[in-house]
Amino acid sequence: MKRRYRGFTLVELLVVIAIIGILVGLLLPAVQAAREAARRMQCSNNLKQLALGVHLFHDSNRKFPYGMLRSQSPQFPHPEIARGAPNSNRRYGLMHQLLSYIEQDNLWQRWDQLNFNLNKKATPTGADWVGNHFFRQVVPTMMCPSNPGGPLSEPAVTTNADSGQYFRSHYYGSAGTRGYPRGGVSPRPSLYNPFAPTTPDPPGTASGPGYTSLSDGILAQNKQYNMASASDGTTNTILIGERQFFDPVFDAIPGERIRDWGWVWFAAQGDNFLGTSVPINFKLPANFAALGAGTQQLLFDDRINAFGSMHTGGANFAFADGSIQFMSQSISPIVFRALGTRAGGEVASEY
């Protein structure tokens, strides 16, 4: 009698391997989708904490925080100078004011109110390094886990103790229609939103009335608004949103990197504000280098003003009522612009 051995044939083994390969191929996208869903949820939780911080600030002060406090006369006079108050050169952005309301009061106490430059990277003075390294301080609540890169900007120079590295936030206040004008002049709000009004600045002016009229959100430079100021309704007024730090075309511009726009503690318009006159997830077009200088300037401004994220299809936003919404990048430009203004009188019925 012949003894029979039980086992697999080569064909059976190959079939099993093929089936396992197919299952793994189906499983990996599902795992990646689950991970992104978790990152997106963490991002929305971050925004919820920041929105709650804004509301706690409002409860304590009867006003929303300054979008940014910085003297840039004559268009942006410092409110403390106008009142004759001491320490009238104070400068800080939105996120500074929220630190005490998101369990970061110890960090807020480190901010030098009297000498802005002492908060920067350390600088040599004689044999010592002067500065409190505040610009390098990382707050995880201000970072979206889906955005590329680490918490600090890339080194720009190597002649100081911090190597030119600053913490960059992924969340920005909504200035309304427009948050940043390159060189201080913004003769039109956006190349990509024909529905936003054009208010030209007088030739040669910097941050003139044309720009300030486009800063029509709930957060503004050197101004504070309250709940009643949002006559469009707090449920229809964007408070804070995300910025995407991925744009190879932008990074190809000599001397520019999109990941260097976000030095949250620097308190400048381009590091603090975004605007709704630009589509969500807008990036520079592939033919940018071949366009005329005027068009390039407008597109550059648009990119610096753009809300966006690495989440698929849109970005997370906190509204003035404290709610968090994920908005599609295909949202109507008319509706999106209306959601940016605090008192535009528009009707934003669907988003």
C-alpha positions in Angstrom: 0.0 0.0 0.0 1.2 3.5 -0.8 1.1 6.1 1.9 -0.8 9.3 0.8 0.6 12.7 1.9 -1.8 15.6 2.5 -0.7 19.0 1.3 -1.1 21.9 -1.2 -0.3 21.8 -4.8 1.7 24.6 -6.3 -1.4 25.9 -8.1 -3.3 26.0 -4.9 -0.5 27.8 -3.2 -0.3 30.4 -5.9 -4.1 31.0 -5.8 -4.0 31.5 -2.0 -1.1 34.0 -2.4 -3.0 35.9 -5.1 -6.1 36.1 -2.9 -4.0 37.4 0.1 -2.5 40.0 -2.2 -5.9 41.2 -3.3 -7.1 41.4 0.2 -4.1 43.4 1.3 -4.6 45.7 -1.6 -8.2 46.3 -0.5 -7.2 46.7 3.1 -4.5 49.3 2.8 -6.7 52.1 1.4 -9.2 51.3 4.1 -6.5 51.6 6.8 -5.2 54.9 5.3 -8.8 56.3 5.1 -9.3 55.3 8.8 -6.1 57.1 9.7 -7.0 60.2 7.8 -10.5 60.2 9.4 -8.8 60.1 12.8 -6.4 63.0 11.8 -9.4 65.0 10.5 -11.2 64.4 13.8 -8.2 65.6 15.8 -8.0 68.7 13.6 -11.7 69.5 14.2 -11.1 69.0 18.0 -8.2 71.5 17.8 -10.4 74.0 16.2 -13.1 73.4 18.8 -10.6 74.1 21.5 -9.6 77.4 19.8 -13.2 78.4 19.2 -14.0 77.7 22.9 -11.0 79.9 23.8 -12.4 82.7 21.7 -15.7 82.4 23.4 -14.1 82.4 26.9 -12.2 85.5 25.9 -15.5 87.1 24.8 -17.1 86.1 28.1 -14.3 87.8 30.0 -13.9 90.9 27.9 -17.3 91.3 26.2 -15.4 91.4 22.9 -13.7 88.9 20.6 -9.9 89.1 20.6 -8.0 91.4 18.2 -7.3 89.6 15.0 -3.9 91.2 15.3 -2.5 94.0 17.4 0.2 95.9 15.6 0.7 99.6 14.9 0.9 100.3 11.1 -0.2 103.9 10.8 -2.1 105.6 9.3 -4.4 102.8 8.1 -4.0 100.7 11.3 -3.5 103.1 14.2 -2.7 101.4 17.5 -5.8 101.6 19.8 -3.7 102.0 22.9 -1.9 105.0 21.3 -5.2 106.6 20.6 -6.2 106.2 24.3 -2.9 107.4 25.5 -2.4 104.1 27.3 1.1 103.0 28.4 2.9 100.1 26.6 1.3 101.4 23.4 3.7 99.5 21.1 2.4 96.1 22.1 2.2 93.6 19.3 0.7 90.1 19.1 -1.7 88.0 17.1 -4.9 86.1 17.6 -3.3 83.0 19.1 -1.4 84.9 21.7 -4.6 86.1 23.2 -6.1 82.6 23.4 -3.2 81.1 25.3 -4.7 81.8 28.7 -8.0 80.2 27.6 -6.6 77.0 26.2 -4.5 76.0 29.3 -1.4 77.8 28.2 -1.3 80.7 30.6 2.3 80.0 31.6 3.4 80.4 28.0 1.4 83.7 27.7 3.2 85.0 30.8 6.5 84.5 29.0 5.5 87.0 26.3 7.5 90.2 26.6 4.8 92.9 26.3 7.3 95.8 26.3 9.9 94.6 23.8 8.6 92.6 20.9 12.1 91.8 19.6 13.0 90.0 22.8 10.4 87.4 22.0 12.2 86.4 18.8 15.1 84.0 18.3 18.0 84.8 20.5 20.5 87.4 19.2 24.0 88.1 20.3 24.7 91.0 22.6 28.3 91.1 23.6 29.1 87.7 25.1 25.5 86.8 25.8 22.5 85.7 23.8 19.5 88.0 24.5 15.9 86.8 23.9 13.4 84.4 25.4 13.1 82.0 22.5 9.3 82.5 22.5 9.1 82.2 18.7 10.1 78.5 19.0 7.4 77.6 21.5 5.2 74.8 20.1 1.5 74.5 21.0 0.1 71.2 19.7 -3.5 72.5 19.7 -2.5 74.8 16.9 -1.2 72.0 14.6 -3.2 69.8 12.2 -1.8 66.2 12.1 -2.5 66.0 8.3 -0.3 69.0 7.4 3.1 68.1 6.1 6.3 69.1 7.9 7.2 69.5 11.5 6.2 72.2 14.0 9.1 74.5 13.1 9.9 76.3 9.9 13.1 75.2 8.1 16.4 76.8 9.1 16.9 80.1 7.3 20.2 81.2 8.8 22.8 79.7 11.1 24.2 82.8 12.8 22.0 82.7 15.9 21.0 80.3 18.6 17.7 79.3 17.0 18.9 78.9 13.4 16.0 80.9 12.1 13.4 78.4 13.1 10.0 79.5 14.2 6.8 77.6 15.3 4.2 77.8 12.6 0.5 77.4 13.3 -1.9 75.6 10.9 -4.9 77.7 12.0 -5.6 81.3 11.1 -8.2 83.9 11.8 -10.7 85.0 9.2 -10.2 88.6 8.1 -13.2 88.3 5.8 -12.8 89.0 2.1 -9.0 89.7 2.3 -6.4 89.1 4.9 -3.1 90.0 3.3 -1.8 92.4 0.7 1.7 91.9 -0.6 3.6 95.2 -0.3 0.7 96.7 1.5 -1.4 97.4 -1.6 -4.2 95.2 -2.8 -6.0 96.9 -5.8 -8.4 94.0 -6.1 -9.5 91.3 -3.7 -8.9 88.2 -5.8 -8.1 87.1 -9.3 -10.3 84.1 -8.8 -13.4 85.5 -7.2 -15.2 87.9 -9.6 -18.1 88.3 -7.1 -16.0 90.2 -4.6 -16.1 94.0 -4.9 -13.0 95.9 -6.1 -12.0 98.9 -4.1 -8.8 100.3 -5.6 -6.2 101.9 -3.4 -4.8 105.3 -4.4 -1.5 104.8 -6.3 1.5 104.5 -4.1 -0.4 103.9 -0.9 0.4 101.1 1.5 -2.5 99.2 3.1 -4.8 102.0 2.0 -8.6 102.2 2.2 -9.0 99.6 -0.6 -7.4 97.0 1.6 -8.9 97.9 4.9 -12.4 97.8 3.4 -11.8 94.2 2.4 -10.9 93.3 5.9 -14.6 92.8 6.7 -14.5 89.6 8.9 -15.2 89.1 12.6 -11.4 89.4 13.3 -9.5 92.5 12.3 -6.2 94.3 12.9 -6.3 96.7 15.9 -10.1 96.3 16.2 -12.3 94.2 18.4 -15.9 93.1 17.6 -18.5 91.5 19.7 -21.3 89.0 19.0 -23.7 91.8 18.0 -21.2 92.9 15.3 -21.9 89.7 13.4 -25.2 90.9 12.0 -25.0 88.1 9.3 -25.4 85.7 12.2 -22.6 83.9 14.2 -23.6 80.6 12.5 -22.9 82.2 9.2 -19.6 83.9 10.0 -16.2 82.1 9.8 -14.0 82.6 12.8 -10.9 80.4 12.2 -9.8 78.0 9.4 -6.9 75.9 8.2 -4.0 76.7 5.8 -2.4 74.0 3.6 1.4 73.9 3.6 1.9 72.1 0.3 2.5 74.0 -3.0 5.5 73.0 -5.1 4.9 75.8 -7.6 4.9 78.4 -4.9 8.1 76.9 -3.4 9.8 77.2 -6.8 9.5 81.1 -6.6 13.0 82.3 -5.7 13.2 83.2 -2.0 9.7 81.9 -1.2 8.4 78.8 0.6 4.8 78.4 1.5 5.8 76.6 4.8 7.5 79.9 5.9 4.1 81.6 5.9 2.9 80.7 9.4 5.2 82.2 12.0 2.3 82.5 14.4 4.1 84.4 17.1 5.4 87.0 14.5 1.9 88.6 14.3 1.9 89.8 10.7 -1.1 89.7 8.3 0.3 86.8 6.2 1.0 84.7 9.3 -2.2 85.5 11.0 -5.1 86.1 8.6 -6.8 84.3 5.7 -9.6 85.4 3.4 -12.7 84.0 1.7 -12.2 85.6 -1.7 -10.1 82.7 -2.8 -11.2 79.1 -3.3 -10.5 76.5 -0.6 -7.3 74.6 -1.3 -6.3 77.1 -4.0 -2.6 76.6 -5.2 -0.6 78.4 -7.8 -1.1 77.1 -11.3 1.6 75.1 -13.1 2.2 77.9 -15.6 2.7 80.5 -12.9 6.3 81.2 -14.0 5.2 82.1 -17.5 2.5 84.6 -16.5 3.0 88.4 -16.5 4.2 90.1 -13.4 0.8 91.7 -12.6 -1.0 88.4 -12.7 1.7 86.7 -10.7 1.3 89.3 -8.0 -2.4 88.8 -7.8 -2.0 85.0 -7.7 0.7 85.3 -5.0 -1.7 87.3 -2.9 -4.5 84.8 -3.5 -2.3 81.9 -2.4 -1.3 83.7 0.8 -5.0 84.4 1.6 -6.2 80.8 0.8 -7.8 78.6 3.4 -7.1 74.9 2.8 -5.9 71.6 4.2 -4.5 68.2 3.4 -7.8 66.6 4.2 -9.5 65.2 1.0 -11.9 67.6 -0.7 -12.0 70.6 1.7 -11.0 72.0 5.1 -12.2 72.4 8.7 -13.6 75.7 9.9 -14.7 77.1 13.2 -17.6 79.5 13.1 -18.3 82.5 15.4 -21.0 80.5 17.2 -18.3 77.9 18.2 -19.5 75.2 15.8 -17.0 73.3 13.6 -17.8 72.5 10.0 -16.0 70.7 7.2 -16.5 72.7 4.0 -16.0 71.3 0.5 -13.6 73.0 -1.8 -16.3 73.0 -4.4 -18.5 75.4 -2.3 -19.9 78.2 -4.3 -17.5 81.2 -4.3 -20.5 83.5 -3.6 -21.5 81.5 -0.6 -17.9 81.1 0.7 -17.3 84.9 0.4 -20.6 85.5 2.3 -19.5 83.3 5.1 -16.3 85.4 5.6 -18.0 88.7 6.2 -19.5 89.6 9.6 -22.1 92.2 8.3 -22.3 91.9 4.6 -26.0 91.4 4.5 -25.6 88.3 2.3 -27.7 85.1 2.6 -25.6 82.0 2.9 -28.3 79.3 2.9 -26.3 76.2 2.0 -22.7 75.2 2.5 
